[in-house]
């Protein structure tokens, strides 16, 4: 677990995770609001963003395959390749779902978001400095982020506005109950691994997210922001699993199981919510700031540190 603490200090999570560093009065919903930026005059619909993400992913994989330091046969590189394959699989699912106008579109982009968060953590294990992989990884993340912030069922619900329905309030309480369960598992694992400072630090980061969710008011903005956080948490738990020492692996699997159950619950929610498919053909404004395959873009989830690196990474096993 050596140098793991330095990894955690230099790694930036999504903007929702940044809420942990804000003062208590700043809620997830407040942090989730996009800053005012200047529109570029360019627009993109769901299909365009899926194509952009797929192109960026293909370019990233091509660059990685041409780098001997990222040999997929090398143990420390395997997590990166595994999460990259998961992104590929989920983007294909999203494309098929978009064509068929089915829930696979939403399942695919949510799955890609989870795998992309996991990949950013797995990347640290490689110790690679490949700028092409890093740049295309950022573009990939930005495309996925825009799909979620503008074309997901969460985005559609936010656009509709209004107060939470009784069903949504019940679902929000269920999510908070799941967060309490997560906190209990983390507390148990912290006690079991008191001498492992690196693992303690990683657990603390996930713990802060769960605690913030529990503080959220029963409002639409808070509800939508919390739904987005679930993807982040699942990706973090799966990504950090590779950094856990074998002595604590069996205990950590409890968190992995929680993530799987939470993911299933999330997909059930997604399947139960209606959607106006006209949204996917609506072009959204692209703003100055981040890039999606060379085009400026803005995103709720933009992370500029895909390439943030630790001086050392270790592989404790696979989760």
Rosetta blueprint (number, residue, H / E / L):
1 X L
2 X L
3 X L
4 X H
5 X H
6 X H
7 X H
8 X H
9 X H
10 X H
11 X L
12 X L
13 X L
14 X L
15 X L
16 X L
17 X H
18 X H
19 X H
20 X H
21 X H
22 X L
23 X L
24 X L
25 X L
26 X L
27 X L
28 X H
29 X H
30 X H
31 X H
32 X H
33 X L
34 X L
35 X L
36 X L
37 X L
38 X L
39 X E
40 X E
41 X E
42 X E
43 X E
44 X E
45 X L
46 X H
47 X H
48 X H
49 X H
50 X H
51 X H
52 X H
53 X H
54 X H
55 X H
56 X H
57 X H
58 X H
59 X H
60 X H
61 X H
62 X H
63 X H
64 X H
65 X H
66 X L
67 X L
68 X H
69 X H
70 X H
71 X L
72 X L
73 X L
74 X L
75 X H
76 X H
77 X H
78 X H
79 X H
80 X H
81 X H
82 X H
83 X H
84 X H
85 X H
86 X H
87 X H
88 X H
89 X H
90 X H
91 X H
92 X H
93 X H
94 X H
95 X H
96 X H
97 X H
98 X H
99 X H
100 X H
101 X L
102 X L
103 X L
104 X H
105 X H
106 X H
107 X H
108 X H
109 X H
110 X H
111 X H
112 X H
113 X H
114 X H
115 X H
116 X H
117 X H
118 X H
119 X H
120 X H
121 X H
122 X H
123 X H
124 X H
125 X H
126 X H
127 X L
128 X L
129 X L
130 X L
131 X H
132 X H
133 X H
134 X H
135 X H
136 X H
137 X H
138 X H
139 X H
140 X H
141 X H
142 X H
143 X H
144 X H
145 X H
146 X H
147 X H
148 X H
149 X H
150 X H
151 X H
152 X L
153 X H
154 X H
155 X H
156 X H
157 X H
158 X H
159 X H
160 X H
161 X L
162 X L
163 X L
164 X L
165 X L
166 X H
167 X H
168 X H
169 X H
170 X H
171 X H
172 X H
173 X H
174 X H
175 X H
176 X H
177 X H
178 X H
179 X H
180 X H
181 X H
182 X H
183 X H
184 X H
185 X H
186 X H
187 X H
188 X H
189 X H
190 X H
191 X H
192 X H
193 X L
194 X L
195 X L
196 X L
197 X H
198 X H
199 X H
200 X H
201 X H
202 X H
203 X H
204 X H
205 X H
206 X H
207 X H
208 X H
209 X H
210 X H
211 X H
212 X H
213 X H
214 X H
215 X H
216 X L
217 X L
218 X L
219 X L
220 X H
221 X H
222 X H
223 X H
224 X H
225 X H
226 X H
227 X H
228 X H
229 X H
230 X H
231 X H
232 X H
233 X H
234 X H
235 X H
236 X H
237 X H
238 X H
239 X H
240 X H
241 X H
242 X H
243 X H
244 X L
245 X L
246 X H
247 X H
248 X H
249 X H
250 X H
251 X H
252 X H
253 X H
254 X H
255 X H
256 X H
257 X H
258 X H
259 X H
260 X H
261 X H
262 X H
263 X H
264 X H
265 X H
266 X H
267 X H
268 X H
269 X H
270 X H
271 X H
272 X H
273 X L
274 X L
275 X L
276 X L
277 X H
278 X H
279 X H
280 X H
281 X H
282 X L
283 X L
284 X E
285 X E
286 X E
287 X E
288 X L
289 X L
290 X E
291 X E
292 X E
293 X L
294 X L
295 X E
296 X E
297 X E
298 X L
299 X L
300 X L
301 X L
302 X L
303 X L
304 X L
305 X L
306 X L
307 X L
308 X L
309 X L
310 X L
311 X L
312 X L
313 X L
314 X L
315 X L
316 X L
317 X L
318 X L
319 X L
